[in-house]
Amino acid sequence: MNELPQQLVNGLLLGSMYGLIAIGYTMVYGIVQLINFAHGEIFMTGAFGALTVYIYILPDGTSMLIALPLMLMGAMVVSVAVAVGAERFAYRPLRGAPRLAPLITAIGLSLALQQAVWAWYPHAKSARTFPQIDGGPFHIGSVTLQTGDVFLLIAAPVSMAILAYFVMRTRTGRGMQATAQDPDTAKLMGVNTDRIIVVAFALGAVFAAVGAVANGLKYGQIDFKMGFILGLKAFTAAVLGGIGNIYGAMIGGVVLGIAETLATAYIADIPGLDKFGSQSWADVWAFILLILVLLFRPQGLLGERVADRA
C-alpha cells in the first residue's frame, strides 16, 4: 500500500497518453463513423517527425528548452500531413462505400506506414534513442516524477482545455458538432462538411503528435512498431469512455491506464496469480477491460455521443 500513490500517478500518466491518442479515434468516428485503425501509425510518424527535427535540423548541442517546442511543431506537421493525406487519398474515395471497405483500408494503411518508416527512415529497424529533458527526478511525498512525466502532466490537461474551447466556442467547432449530428442538414445550412472532416483528422493528428513526444520523453526511445499496440489501447480507451465523446476519450484513457497499472502491480502479490501480474500481461488486462465494457456497457462510461443516422 505504500506504493499506491506512485502506482496511481503512473496510471494517470499512462492513461493521459492513451487519452491523447484516443481523441483522434473518437473525433473521426463521431463525424464520419469511421474507426481509423491507422491512427496509431499517425502517432508513430509524429514521434519520428520530432526526432528528425532534433537530429537533422537543429544544431548539435541545442538546449531542450529550445528544441522541445520545435520538436513538437515537427511532430505535428508530420502527423497532420499523414492524417490529411490519408483522409484525402484513402478514405474520401470510399466515403459512400460499405463500412468494411474503409476499415480494411485503414488496416492496410497502418501496415504500409509501419513498413515505410522501417524501410526508409535511417536506422529505424531497431529502436531509436529519443532526446531527454535535463533535470529531475522530482519527489512529492512518496511520488517520484521524471521530467518527461511533468511534460505529460502539463500537456494533457492543456490540450483538453484547448480542444474543449475549440469545439464549443469556435465557428469550426460548432460546424463539427453539426456535421456529427447530421451531415446532410449541416451541408444544407452552409457547412463545408469536407473541410470539417479534414479538420477532424488534423486535430486528432495534433493530439497524437503531442502524445508521441510525451511517449518519447517518458520512455527514452521510439520504434516503428510503437503505434500498433498503443493505437489499440487508445481505441480501447475511446470505447471505454464512449466513442464519439471527446471528454470520454480522455476519461477512458485515464481509467484504462490506472486499471492496467494497478493490475500489473498488485495481481502478482496474490498467491497463485503471480504470473498474471508480469509486465507481459499488461496488454492482456487492457483488452479484458475492453471485453467487459462491450459486454456490460457497450455505450461506454459517458455514453456514445453519435447521432442515429438511420
ZILIN-V427164 format. One record per backbone hydrogen bond with DSSP energy under -0.5 kcal/mol. NH is the residue of the N-H (numbers start at 1). CO is the residue of the C=O. If there is no record, write none. Layout:
NH:CO ; NH:CO
This chain:
4:1 ; 7:3 ; 8:4 ; 9:5 ; 10:6 ; 11:7 ; 12:8 ; 13:9 ; 14:10 ; 15:11 ; 16:12 ; 17:13 ; 18:14 ; 19:15 ; 20:16 ; 21:17 ; 22:18 ; 23:19 ; 24:21 ; 25:21 ; 26:22 ; 27:23 ; 28:24 ; 29:25 ; 30:26 ; 31:27 ; 32:28 ; 33:29 ; 34:28 ; 36:34 ; 37:35 ; 39:36 ; 41:38 ; 42:38 ; 43:39 ; 44:40 ; 45:41 ; 46:42 ; 47:43 ; 48:44 ; 49:45 ; 50:46 ; 51:47 ; 52:48 ; 53:49 ; 54:50 ; 55:51 ; 56:52 ; 57:52 ; 57:53 ; 58:53 ; 62:59 ; 66:63 ; 67:63 ; 68:64 ; 70:66 ; 71:67 ; 72:68 ; 73:69 ; 74:70 ; 75:71 ; 76:72 ; 77:73 ; 78:74 ; 79:75 ; 80:76 ; 81:77 ; 82:78 ; 83:79 ; 84:80 ; 85:81 ; 86:82 ; 87:83 ; 88:84 ; 89:85 ; 90:86 ; 91:86 ; 92:87 ; 94:91 ; 95:92 ; 97:94 ; 101:98 ; 102:98 ; 103:99 ; 104:100 ; 105:101 ; 106:102 ; 107:103 ; 108:104 ; 109:105 ; 110:106 ; 111:107 ; 112:108 ; 113:109 ; 114:110 ; 115:111 ; 116:112 ; 117:113 ; 118:114 ; 119:115 ; 120:116 ; 121:117 ; 124:121 ; 126:123 ; 128:222 ; 130:220 ; 137:145 ; 138:145 ; 140:138 ; 140:143 ; 141:139 ; 143:140 ; 145:138 ; 150:146 ; 151:147 ; 152:148 ; 153:149 ; 154:150 ; 155:151 ; 156:152 ; 157:153 ; 158:154 ; 159:155 ; 160:156 ; 161:157 ; 162:158 ; 163:159 ; 164:160 ; 165:161 ; 166:162 ; 167:163 ; 168:164 ; 169:165 ; 170:166 ; 173:166 ; 174:170 ; 175:171 ; 176:172 ; 177:173 ; 178:174 ; 179:175 ; 180:176 ; 181:177 ; 182:178 ; 186:182 ; 187:183 ; 188:184 ; 189:185 ; 190:187 ; 191:186 ; 193:191 ; 196:192 ; 197:193 ; 198:194 ; 199:195 ; 200:196 ; 201:197 ; 202:198 ; 203:199 ; 204:200 ; 205:201 ; 206:202 ; 207:203 ; 208:204 ; 209:205 ; 210:206 ; 211:207 ; 212:208 ; 213:209 ; 214:210 ; 215:211 ; 216:212 ; 217:213 ; 218:214 ; 219:215 ; 220:216 ; 222:128 ; 224:124 ; 226:223 ; 228:225 ; 229:225 ; 230:226 ; 231:227 ; 232:228 ; 233:229 ; 234:230 ; 235:231 ; 236:232 ; 237:233 ; 238:234 ; 239:235 ; 240:236 ; 241:237 ; 242:238 ; 245:242 ; 246:244 ; 249:245 ; 250:246 ; 251:247 ; 252:248 ; 253:249 ; 254:250 ; 255:251 ; 256:252 ; 257:253 ; 258:254 ; 259:255 ; 260:256 ; 261:257 ; 262:258 ; 263:259 ; 264:260 ; 265:261 ; 266:262 ; 267:263 ; 269:266 ; 270:267 ; 271:269 ; 273:270 ; 276:273 ; 277:274 ; 278:275 ; 281:278 ; 282:279 ; 285:281 ; 286:282 ; 287:283 ; 288:284 ; 289:285 ; 290:286 ; 291:287 ; 292:288 ; 293:289 ; 294:290 ; 295:291 ; 296:292 ; 297:293 ; 300:297 ; 301:240 ; 302:241 ; 305:303 ; 306:304 ; 307:180 ; 309:307
